[in-house]
Amino acid sequence: MTNKTLAIVGIVSYILSVITSAENLEGNYIASTFLIVISGILTTLFIVTATIRLWKEAKHISIILASSAIILFLLTIIQEVTLPAYGSPIIIFSNVSKVIYFIATIGAIVKLFKAK
């Protein structure tokens, strides 16, 4: 897989993760379970492969991408288990980590497009 192909996989995985996160008014996911699993596998594949590929060229992007994905994963689990009230610190940290993950993903995709 070339760097440009990996960047396209990153774009597709992010768009797919946004699509599969849609919920109805009761809080149930609209997307099928199969699509959610495919999205998770594709996102994990992108994060691991991009972290490995960018390690020598852009170590800071690799570290931020991997750590923000892990932190977002852990905060999402905590949020699903505890069901915190709106405005609680868990929700605020989760939203901040989503923004950091988005910026790190964009940085990794741009770096992969520019790499040889």
PAVEXSE-276446 format. One record per residue: residue number from 1; residue in three letters; x, y, z of N, C-alpha, C, O, CB in turn. Coordinates in nm, 2 decimals, decimal comma. Glycine has a CB too. Layout:
% residues N
NODE    n  res     n_u     n_v     n_w    ca_u    ca_v    ca_w     c_u     c_v     c_w     o_u     o_v     o_w    cb_u    cb_v    cb_w
NODE  NUM  Ala       X       Y       Z       X       Y       Z       X       Y       Z       X       Y       Z       X       Y       Z
...
% end
This chain:
% residues 116
NODE    n  res     n_u     n_v     n_w    ca_u    ca_v    ca_w     c_u     c_v     c_w     o_u     o_v     o_w    cb_u    cb_v    cb_w
NODE    1  Met    0,09   -0,12    0,00    0,00    0,00    0,00    0,09    0,12    0,00    0,18    0,14    0,09   -0,10    0,00    0,12
NODE    2  Thr    0,07    0,21   -0,10    0,15    0,33   -0,10    0,10    0,44    0,00   -0,01    0,42    0,06    0,15    0,39   -0,24
NODE    3  Asn    0,18    0,54    0,02    0,14    0,65    0,11    0,01    0,72    0,07   -0,08    0,75    0,15    0,25    0,75    0,13
NODE    4  Lys   -0,01    0,74   -0,06   -0,13    0,81   -0,11   -0,25    0,72   -0,09   -0,36    0,77   -0,06   -0,11    0,84   -0,26
NODE    5  Thr   -0,23    0,59   -0,11   -0,34    0,50   -0,09   -0,38    0,49    0,06   -0,50    0,49    0,09   -0,31    0,35   -0,14
NODE    6  Leu   -0,28    0,49    0,14   -0,31    0,50    0,29   -0,38    0,63    0,33   -0,46    0,63    0,42   -0,18    0,48    0,37
NODE    7  Ala   -0,34    0,74    0,27   -0,41    0,86    0,29   -0,56    0,86    0,25   -0,64    0,91    0,32   -0,34    0,98    0,22
NODE    8  Ile   -0,58    0,80    0,14   -0,72    0,78    0,09   -0,80    0,69    0,19   -0,92    0,71    0,22   -0,73    0,72   -0,05
NODE    9  Val   -0,73    0,58    0,24   -0,79    0,49    0,33   -0,83    0,57    0,46   -0,93    0,55    0,52   -0,70    0,37    0,37
NODE   10  Gly   -0,74    0,66    0,50   -0,77    0,75    0,62   -0,89    0,84    0,60   -0,97    0,85    0,69   -0,65    0,83    0,65
NODE   11  Ile   -0,90    0,90    0,48   -1,01    0,98    0,45   -1,14    0,90    0,45   -1,24    0,94    0,51   -1,00    1,05    0,31
NODE   12  Val   -1,14    0,78    0,39   -1,26    0,70    0,38   -1,30    0,65    0,52   -1,42    0,65    0,56   -1,24    0,58    0,29
NODE   13  Ser   -1,20    0,61    0,60   -1,23    0,56    0,74   -1,29    0,67    0,82   -1,37    0,64    0,91   -1,10    0,50    0,80
NODE   14  Tyr   -1,24    0,79    0,81   -1,29    0,90    0,89   -1,44    0,93    0,85   -1,52    0,95    0,94   -1,20    1,03    0,88
NODE   15  Ile   -1,46    0,94    0,72   -1,60    0,97    0,67   -1,69    0,85    0,72   -1,80    0,88    0,76   -1,60    0,98    0,52
NODE   16  Leu   -1,64    0,73    0,70   -1,73    0,62    0,75   -1,75    0,62    0,90   -1,86    0,58    0,94   -1,66    0,49    0,71
NODE   17  Ser   -1,66    0,66    0,98   -1,68    0,66    1,12   -1,78    0,77    1,16   -1,86    0,76    1,25   -1,55    0,69    1,19
NODE   18  Val   -1,78    0,88    1,08   -1,88    0,99    1,11   -2,02    0,94    1,07   -2,12    0,96    1,14   -1,84    1,12    1,03
NODE   19  Ile   -2,03    0,87    0,95   -2,16    0,82    0,91   -2,21    0,72    1,00   -2,33    0,72    1,03   -2,14    0,76    0,77
NODE   20  Thr   -2,13    0,63    1,05   -2,18    0,52    1,14   -2,20    0,57    1,28   -2,26    0,49    1,36   -2,08    0,41    1,15
NODE   21  Ser   -2,17    0,69    1,32   -2,19    0,74    1,45   -2,33    0,81    1,46   -2,37    0,85    1,57   -2,09    0,84    1,49
NODE   22  Ala   -2,41    0,81    1,36   -2,54    0,87    1,36   -2,64    0,79    1,45   -2,64    0,67    1,44   -2,60    0,88    1,22
NODE   23  Glu   -2,71    0,86    1,53   -2,81    0,80    1,62   -2,95    0,86    1,59   -2,97    0,97    1,54   -2,77    0,82    1,77
NODE   24  Asn   -3,05    0,78    1,63   -3,19    0,83    1,63   -3,22    0,90    1,76   -3,13    0,92    1,84   -3,29    0,72    1,60
NODE   25  Leu   -3,34    0,94    1,78   -3,38    1,02    1,90   -3,37    0,94    2,03   -3,35    1,00    2,13   -3,52    1,07    1,88
NODE   26  Glu   -3,38    0,80    2,02   -3,37    0,72    2,14   -3,22    0,69    2,17   -3,20    0,63    2,28   -3,44    0,59    2,12
NODE   27  Gly   -3,13    0,73    2,09   -2,99    0,70    2,11   -2,94    0,57    2,05   -2,83    0,53    2,08   -2,96    0,70    2,26
NODE   28  Asn   -3,02    0,51    1,96   -2,97    0,39    1,90   -2,90    0,42    1,77   -2,94    0,52    1,70   -3,09    0,29    1,87
NODE   29  Tyr   -2,80    0,35    1,73   -2,73    0,37    1,61   -2,82    0,34    1,49   -2,89    0,24    1,49   -2,60    0,29    1,60
NODE   30  Ile   -2,81    0,42    1,39   -2,89    0,40    1,26   -2,82    0,30    1,17   -2,88    0,22    1,10   -2,91    0,54    1,19
NODE   31  Ala   -2,68    0,31    1,16   -2,61    0,22    1,07   -2,62    0,08    1,12   -2,64    0,05    1,24   -2,46    0,27    1,06
NODE   32  Ser   -2,59   -0,01    1,02   -2,60   -0,15    1,06   -2,47   -0,19    1,13   -2,37   -0,12    1,13   -2,61   -0,24    0,93
NODE   33  Thr   -2,48   -0,30    1,21   -2,37   -0,35    1,28   -2,25   -0,38    1,19   -2,13   -0,36    1,23   -2,41   -0,47    1,37
NODE   34  Phe   -2,27   -0,44    1,08   -2,17   -0,48    0,98   -2,09   -0,35    0,94   -1,97   -0,36    0,94   -2,23   -0,55    0,86
NODE   35  Leu   -2,16   -0,24    0,91   -2,10   -0,12    0,87   -2,01   -0,06    0,98   -1,91    0,00    0,96   -2,20   -0,02    0,82
NODE   36  Ile   -2,06   -0,07    1,10   -1,99   -0,02    1,22   -1,86   -0,10    1,24   -1,76   -0,04    1,27   -2,08   -0,02    1,35
NODE   37  Val   -1,87   -0,23    1,23   -1,75   -0,31    1,24   -1,65   -0,28    1,13   -1,53   -0,27    1,16   -1,79   -0,46    1,24
NODE   38  Ile   -1,69   -0,27    1,01   -1,60   -0,23    0,90   -1,54   -0,10    0,92   -1,42   -0,08    0,90   -1,68   -0,23    0,76
NODE   39  Ser   -1,61    0,00    0,97   -1,56    0,13    1,01   -1,45    0,12    1,11   -1,34    0,18    1,10   -1,67    0,22    1,05
NODE   40  Gly   -1,47    0,04    1,22   -1,38    0,02    1,32   -1,25   -0,05    1,27   -1,14   -0,01    1,31   -1,44   -0,06    1,44
NODE   41  Ile   -1,26   -0,15    1,19   -1,15   -0,22    1,14   -1,07   -0,13    1,05   -0,94   -0,13    1,06   -1,19   -0,35    1,06
NODE   42  Leu   -1,13   -0,05    0,96   -1,06    0,04    0,87   -0,99    0,15    0,95   -0,88    0,19    0,91   -1,16    0,09    0,77
NODE   43  Thr   -1,06    0,20    1,05   -0,99    0,31    1,13   -0,87    0,25    1,20   -0,77    0,32    1,21   -1,10    0,37    1,23
NODE   44  Thr   -0,88    0,14    1,26   -0,77    0,08    1,33   -0,66    0,05    1,24   -0,54    0,07    1,27   -0,81   -0,05    1,40
NODE   45  Leu   -0,69    0,00    1,12   -0,59   -0,03    1,02   -0,51    0,10    0,98   -0,39    0,10    0,97   -0,65   -0,09    0,90
NODE   46  Phe   -0,59    0,21    0,96   -0,53    0,34    0,93   -0,44    0,39    1,04   -0,33    0,43    1,01   -0,64    0,44    0,89
NODE   47  Ile   -0,49    0,39    1,16   -0,41    0,44    1,27   -0,28    0,37    1,29   -0,17    0,43    1,30   -0,49    0,44    1,40
NODE   48  Val   -0,29    0,23    1,29   -0,16    0,15    1,31   -0,07    0,17    1,19    0,05    0,19    1,21   -0,20    0,00    1,32
NODE   49  Thr   -0,12    0,16    1,07   -0,03    0,17    0,95    0,03    0,31    0,94    0,15    0,33    0,91   -0,10    0,13    0,83
NODE   50  Ala   -0,05    0,42    0,96    0,00    0,55    0,95    0,10    0,58    1,06    0,20    0,65    1,03   -0,12    0,65    0,96
NODE   51  Thr    0,08    0,53    1,18    0,17    0,55    1,29    0,31    0,49    1,25    0,41    0,55    1,28    0,12    0,49    1,42
NODE   52  Ile    0,30    0,37    1,20    0,43    0,30    1,16    0,50    0,37    1,05    0,62    0,39    1,05    0,40    0,15    1,12
NODE   53  Arg    0,42    0,41    0,94    0,48    0,48    0,83    0,54    0,61    0,86    0,65    0,65    0,81    0,38    0,49    0,72
NODE   54  Leu    0,47    0,69    0,95    0,52    0,82    0,97    0,62    0,83    1,09    0,66    0,94    1,12    0,40    0,91    1,00
NODE   55  Trp    0,65    0,72    1,15    0,74    0,72    1,27    0,87    0,79    1,24    0,92    0,87    1,33    0,76    0,58    1,32
NODE   56  Lys    0,94    0,76    1,13    1,07    0,82    1,10    1,06    0,96    1,05    1,15    1,04    1,08    1,14    0,73    1,00
NODE   57  Glu    0,96    0,99    0,97    0,95    1,12    0,91    0,89    1,23    1,00    0,94    1,34    1,01    0,86    1,11    0,79
NODE   58  Ala    0,78    1,19    1,07    0,71    1,28    1,15    0,66    1,21    1,28    0,55    1,17    1,30    0,58    1,34    1,08
NODE   59  Lys    0,76    1,20    1,37    0,73    1,12    1,50    0,62    1,19    1,58    0,54    1,12    1,64    0,86    1,11    1,58
NODE   60  His    0,62    1,32    1,58    0,52    1,39    1,66    0,38    1,37    1,61    0,29    1,36    1,69    0,55    1,55    1,66
NODE   61  Ile    0,36    1,36    1,48    0,23    1,34    1,43    0,19    1,19    1,47    0,07    1,17    1,50    0,22    1,36    1,28
NODE   62  Ser    0,28    1,10    1,46    0,25    0,96    1,49    0,21    0,95    1,64    0,12    0,88    1,67    0,37    0,87    1,46
NODE   63  Ile    0,29    1,01    1,72    0,26    1,00    1,87    0,12    1,06    1,90    0,04    1,01    1,97    0,37    1,07    1,95
NODE   64  Ile    0,09    1,18    1,84   -0,03    1,25    1,87   -0,15    1,17    1,81   -0,26    1,16    1,87   -0,03    1,39    1,80
NODE   65  Leu   -0,13    1,11    1,69   -0,24    1,03    1,63   -0,27    0,91    1,71   -0,39    0,88    1,74   -0,20    0,99    1,49
NODE   66  Ala   -0,17    0,83    1,75   -0,19    0,71    1,83   -0,25    0,74    1,97   -0,34    0,68    2,01   -0,06    0,63    1,84
NODE   67  Ser   -0,19    0,84    2,03   -0,23    0,86    2,17   -0,37    0,93    2,17   -0,45    0,89    2,26   -0,13    0,96    2,24
NODE   68  Ser   -0,40    1,01    2,08   -0,54    1,07    2,08   -0,64    0,97    2,05   -0,75    0,97    2,10   -0,54    1,19    1,98
NODE   69  Ala   -0,61    0,87    1,96   -0,70    0,76    1,93   -0,73    0,67    2,05   -0,84    0,64    2,08   -0,65    0,68    1,81
NODE   70  Ile   -0,62    0,64    2,13   -0,63    0,56    2,25   -0,71    0,64    2,36   -0,80    0,58    2,42   -0,49    0,52    2,30
NODE   71  Ile   -0,68    0,76    2,38   -0,75    0,84    2,48   -0,90    0,86    2,44   -0,99    0,85    2,53   -0,69    0,98    2,49
NODE   72  Leu   -0,93    0,88    2,31   -1,07    0,89    2,27   -1,14    0,76    2,29   -1,26    0,76    2,33   -1,07    0,93    2,12
NODE   73  Phe   -1,07    0,65    2,26   -1,14    0,52    2,28   -1,17    0,50    2,43   -1,28    0,45    2,46   -1,04    0,41    2,23
NODE   74  Leu   -1,07    0,53    2,52   -1,10    0,51    2,66   -1,21    0,60    2,71   -1,29    0,56    2,79   -0,97    0,53    2,74
NODE   75  Leu   -1,20    0,73    2,67   -1,31    0,82    2,72   -1,45    0,78    2,67   -1,55    0,80    2,73   -1,27    0,96    2,67
NODE   76  Thr   -1,45    0,73    2,55   -1,58    0,68    2,49   -1,63    0,56    2,57   -1,75    0,56    2,60   -1,57    0,64    2,34
NODE   77  Ile   -1,55    0,47    2,61   -1,59    0,36    2,70   -1,64    0,41    2,83   -1,74    0,37    2,88   -1,47    0,26    2,72
NODE   78  Ile   -1,56    0,50    2,89   -1,61    0,56    3,02   -1,74    0,63    3,01   -1,83    0,62    3,10   -1,50    0,66    3,07
NODE   79  Gln   -1,76    0,70    2,90   -1,88    0,77    2,88   -2,00    0,68    2,86   -2,11    0,71    2,90   -1,87    0,87    2,76
NODE   80  Glu   -1,98    0,57    2,79   -2,09    0,47    2,77   -2,12    0,40    2,90   -2,24    0,36    2,92   -2,05    0,37    2,66
NODE   81  Val   -2,02    0,37    2,98   -2,05    0,30    3,11   -2,11    0,38    3,21   -2,21    0,34    3,28   -1,92    0,24    3,16
NODE   82  Thr   -2,06    0,51    3,23   -2,11    0,59    3,34   -2,23    0,68    3,31   -2,30    0,72    3,40   -2,00    0,68    3,39
NODE   83  Leu   -2,26    0,70    3,18   -2,36    0,79    3,14   -2,37    0,92    3,21   -2,46    0,95    3,29   -2,50    0,71    3,16
NODE   84  Pro   -2,26    1,00    3,19   -2,25    1,13    3,26   -2,35    1,23    3,22   -2,41    1,22    3,11   -2,11    1,19    3,25
NODE   85  Ala   -2,38    1,33    3,30   -2,47    1,44    3,26   -2,40    1,53    3,16   -2,28    1,54    3,16   -2,52    1,52    3,39
NODE   86  Tyr   -2,48    1,60    3,09   -2,43    1,70    2,99   -2,35    1,81    3,07   -2,39    1,86    3,17   -2,54    1,76    2,91
NODE   87  Gly   -2,23    1,84    3,01   -2,14    1,94    3,07   -2,05    1,88    3,17   -1,97    1,96    3,23   -2,22    2,04    3,13
NODE   88  Ser   -2,05    1,75    3,19   -1,96    1,69    3,29   -1,82    1,69    3,23   -1,80    1,70    3,11   -2,00    1,55    3,33
NODE   89  Pro   -1,71    1,68    3,32   -1,58    1,68    3,27   -1,55    1,57    3,17   -1,47    1,59    3,08   -1,48    1,67    3,38
NODE   90  Ile   -1,61    1,45    3,18   -1,59    1,34    3,09   -1,63    1,38    2,95   -1,56    1,35    2,85   -1,66    1,21    3,14
NODE   91  Ile   -1,74    1,44    2,94   -1,79    1,49    2,81   -1,70    1,60    2,75   -1,68    1,60    2,63   -1,94    1,53    2,82
NODE   92  Ile   -1,66    1,69    2,83   -1,57    1,79    2,78   -1,44    1,74    2,74   -1,39    1,78    2,63   -1,55    1,90    2,90
NODE   93  Phe   -1,38    1,65    2,81   -1,25    1,59    2,77   -1,27    1,50    2,65   -1,18    1,50    2,56   -1,20    1,50    2,89
NODE   94  Ser   -1,38    1,44    2,64   -1,41    1,36    2,52   -1,42    1,45    2,39   -1,37    1,41    2,29   -1,54    1,28    2,54
NODE   95  Asn   -1,49    1,56    2,41   -1,50    1,65    2,29   -1,36    1,71    2,26   -1,33    1,73    2,14   -1,60    1,76    2,32
NODE   96  Val   -1,28    1,74    2,35   -1,15    1,80    2,33   -1,06    1,69    2,26   -0,99    1,72    2,17   -1,08    1,85    2,46
NODE   97  Ser   -1,07    1,57    2,30   -1,00    1,46    2,24   -1,04    1,43    2,10   -0,96    1,40    2,01   -1,00    1,33    2,32
NODE   98  Lys   -1,17    1,45    2,07   -1,22    1,44    1,93   -1,16    1,54    1,84   -1,12    1,51    1,73   -1,37    1,45    1,93
NODE   99  Val   -1,15    1,66    1,89   -1,09    1,77    1,81   -0,94    1,74    1,79   -0,89    1,76    1,68   -1,11    1,91    1,88
NODE  100  Ile   -0,87    1,70    1,89   -0,73    1,67    1,88   -0,71    1,55    1,78   -0,62    1,55    1,70   -0,66    1,63    2,01
NODE  101  Tyr   -0,79    1,45    1,79   -0,79    1,33    1,70   -0,81    1,38    1,55   -0,75    1,33    1,46   -0,89    1,23    1,74
NODE  102  Phe   -0,91    1,47    1,53   -0,94    1,52    1,40   -0,82    1,59    1,34   -0,79    1,57    1,23   -1,06    1,61    1,40
NODE  103  Ile   -0,76    1,68    1,42   -0,64    1,75    1,37   -0,53    1,66    1,34   -0,46    1,68    1,24   -0,60    1,86    1,48
NODE  104  Ala   -0,51    1,56    1,43   -0,40    1,46    1,41   -0,42    1,38    1,28   -0,33    1,35    1,21   -0,38    1,37    1,53
NODE  105  Thr   -0,55    1,34    1,26   -0,58    1,26    1,14   -0,56    1,35    1,01   -0,50    1,30    0,92   -0,73    1,22    1,15
NODE  106  Ile   -0,60    1,47    1,02   -0,58    1,56    0,90   -0,43    1,58    0,88   -0,38    1,58    0,77   -0,64    1,70    0,92
NODE  107  Gly   -0,35    1,60    0,99   -0,20    1,61    0,98   -0,14    1,49    0,92   -0,05    1,50    0,83   -0,14    1,64    1,11
NODE  108  Ala   -0,18    1,37    0,96   -0,13    1,24    0,91   -0,16    1,23    0,76   -0,08    1,18    0,68   -0,18    1,13    0,99
NODE  109  Ile   -0,28    1,26    0,72   -0,33    1,25    0,58   -0,25    1,34    0,49   -0,20    1,30    0,39   -0,48    1,27    0,57
NODE  110  Val   -0,23    1,46    0,54   -0,15    1,56    0,46   -0,01    1,51    0,45    0,05    1,52    0,34   -0,16    1,70    0,53
NODE  111  Lys    0,05    1,47    0,56    0,19    1,42    0,55    0,20    1,30    0,46    0,30    1,29    0,39    0,24    1,39    0,70
NODE  112  Leu    0,11    1,21    0,47    0,11    1,09    0,38    0,10    1,13    0,23    0,16    1,07    0,15    0,00    0,99    0,42
NODE  113  Phe    0,02    1,23    0,20    0,01    1,28    0,06    0,14    1,34    0,01    0,17    1,32   -0,10   -0,11    1,38    0,05
NODE  114  Lys    0,21    1,41    0,10    0,33    1,48    0,06    0,45    1,38    0,06    0,55    1,41    0,00    0,36    1,59    0,16
NODE  115  Ala    0,44    1,27    0,13    0,56    1,18    0,14    0,58    1,11    0,00    0,48    1,10   -0,08    0,53    1,07    0,25
NODE  116  Lys    0,70    1,06   -0,02    0,73    1,00   -0,14    0,68    0,86   -0,15    0,70    0,79   -0,25    0,88    0,99   -0,16
% end
